[in-house]
């Protein structure tokens, strides 16, 4: 049966909050000095990465399952997710005494898969994307009678996610701009309902990964349309197509949708680790990425929602490296030195003298453009940033090293 696209109201969100009392925590709001310096006014981080199950998803999942009839809960629930919704559904079902089956893409991070199982759900790996897993979840529900708990496209889910908006307004009453990572649109829909009802003139901004962005085109043509690409490190917001219910909310209440690059997400991830001491998954860092990219677009006080913290450690290592490279803190240099004892040691001593930390060195004696008696050295160094990298190159040139690239 098709769902009504009538907008969720403030009363619905307040009722959802009553259901969630004692189930979820009011997550902290942390000020950010580096972001404040960029924006020119207060910027706060709403830390849903510290929520139970590691993201905001428990809010909507619990409200949806709690409002099922006893008979429906007895028949079990089914969901599809890359990880955060999976964990939210698994935990909510466990708390409410319902059996949960979750379909996850085969590419889902192992820690998210194991965490979902640890909450008591039966997990099936299916397909390459969340959308393919969702097809399998639909089929399972039709076959077994299990109720599908959609990750975003249901009024109860939106109402549950909207409780984040209530907390934002309570914790930062003067808020002017709320920035939210956006996949299917459940979180931003709920936040927009609550914030717009309680604070006149507040601006709601959604953020998508540029390489997995269905919302800009959907809003441009006036209906949900699939994204043309789904290649992003931010798997938590890699949703192929908005839903009818979330589209009605976003098109009515959200002021702007911005997109950010993979490099920007990685830089934001690095900033949150180094300056805020917070572990946030790439999707959760997207809001911060948008602020760093163009701080002038955001009127303070600003609240950026860190939507999740379920980070695969292997991906974390890759994102840190990518973020450091994007921030100009990795420098690759290829140069030529004399082929004689002590030449390489002299080069490395100079790099140490200018404060460049050597990561690796490749030493080559043969090449089509090399002269007899010289060797080519490819060296990767860690710098303190773009300006320091320029200084390192200048020092090498001043010392007479011919840089190839």
Secondary structure, 3 states (H helix, E strand, C coil): CCCCCCCCCHHHHHHHHHHHCCCCCCCCEEECHHHHHHHCCCEEEEEHHHCHHHECHHHHHHHHHHCCCHHHHHCCEEEECCCHHHHHHHHHHHHHCCCEEEEECCCCCHHHHHHHHHCCCEEEECCCCHHHHHHHHHHHHHHHCCEECCCCCCHHHHHHHCHHHHHHHHHCCCCCEEEEECCCCHHHHHHHHHHHHHCCCCEEEEEEEHHHCCHHHHHHHCCCCCCCCCCCCCHHHCCCCCCHHHHHHHHHHCCEEEEECHHHHHHHHHHHHHHHCCCCCHHHHHHHHHHHHCHHHCCCCEEEEECECCCCHHHHHHHHHHHHHHCCCEEEEEEEEECCCCHHHHHHHHHHHCCCEEEEEEEECCCCCCCCCEEEEEEEEECCCHHHHHHHHHHHHHCCCEECC
